[in-house]
Amino acid sequence: MADNLRRVADAQYRVALAAHDETGEIDKLRQSMTEADNKINHSRATLDAGGDPALIADWIAETTAIRKTAQARLGLTEAPPQQMPRSARRHRGRVQRPAGADSWRRPA
């Protein structure tokens, strides 16, 4: 049974790894960040040219929020799926008595 569980876990990992970023989301997120950086630079240039500081501050804040969202999603998306180490799979689900415990007691 343990061999079957290992084979299933390995198969699930291979499927997840193969499906990782099939949509090209990583490239789209990086493009969004680049576009946001360009908009921020353009807004700063407009400010330097005498544009309305209050309006430009709103533009920069909005664009910065878009960039931060893309950056956060990129951090979640960019890392490929991780396979659980075999040692962890072997012990998963087993309950072990804590070191130094003299008996199995249910917590109060």
C-alpha positions in Angstrom: 0.0 0.0 0.0 2.8 2.4 0.8 4.3 1.9 -2.7 0.9 2.7 -4.2 0.7 5.9 -2.2 4.2 6.9 -3.3 3.3 6.3 -6.9 0.1 8.3 -6.6 2.0 11.2 -4.9 4.7 11.1 -7.6 2.1 11.1 -10.3 0.3 14.1 -8.7 3.5 16.0 -8.5 4.4 15.3 -12.2 0.9 16.5 -13.2 1.2 19.7 -11.2 4.7 20.4 -12.5 3.6 19.9 -16.1 0.6 22.2 -15.6 2.8 24.9 -14.0 2.4 28.2 -15.9 0.9 26.7 -19.0 -1.1 29.9 -19.3 1.9 32.2 -19.5 0.8 34.0 -16.4 4.3 34.7 -15.2 5.2 36.6 -18.4 1.9 38.5 -18.2 2.6 39.5 -14.6 6.1 40.6 -15.5 4.7 42.6 -18.4 2.2 44.3 -16.1 5.0 45.3 -13.7 7.1 46.7 -16.6 4.1 48.7 -17.8 3.4 50.0 -14.3 7.1 51.1 -14.0 6.8 52.9 -17.3 3.6 54.7 -16.2 5.2 55.7 -13.0 8.2 57.1 -14.8 5.9 59.0 -17.2 3.9 60.4 -14.3 7.0 61.6 -12.7 8.1 63.3 -15.9 4.7 64.9 -16.1 5.2 66.2 -12.6 8.6 67.6 -13.4 7.1 69.3 -16.4 4.7 71.2 -14.2 1.7 68.8 -13.9 -0.9 68.9 -11.1 0.8 67.3 -8.1 -2.5 66.0 -6.6 -3.6 64.4 -9.8 -0.3 62.9 -10.5 0.0 61.5 -6.9 -3.3 59.7 -7.5 -2.0 58.2 -10.8 1.2 57.1 -9.1 -0.6 55.6 -6.1 -3.0 53.7 -8.4 -0.2 52.4 -10.6 1.9 51.4 -7.6 -1.0 49.4 -6.3 -1.4 47.6 -9.6 2.4 46.9 -9.6 2.4 45.6 -6.0 -0.5 43.3 -6.8 1.3 41.9 -9.9 4.4 41.5 -7.9 2.6 39.6 -5.1 0.9 37.3 -7.6 4.3 36.7 -9.3 5.8 35.6 -6.0 3.0 33.0 -5.7 3.0 31.9 -9.3 6.7 31.9 -10.2 7.7 29.1 -7.8 7.1 25.6 -9.3 5.2 23.0 -7.3 7.4 21.3 -4.7 7.5 17.6 -4.1 7.2 16.5 -0.5 10.4 14.7 0.5 10.1 10.9 0.8 10.9 11.0 4.5 8.0 13.3 5.2 5.6 11.2 3.1 6.7 8.1 5.0 5.7 9.7 8.4 2.7 11.7 7.2 -0.4 10.9 9.1 1.3 9.0 11.9 0.9 10.1 15.4 4.0 10.0 17.5 4.2 10.3 21.2 6.0 13.5 22.2 9.5 13.0 23.5 9.5 12.7 27.3 5.8 11.8 27.5 5.2 8.9 29.8 1.7 8.1 28.5 -0.8 8.9 25.8 -3.1 11.4 27.4 -5.7 13.5 25.6 -5.2 17.2 26.1 -7.7 18.7 28.6 
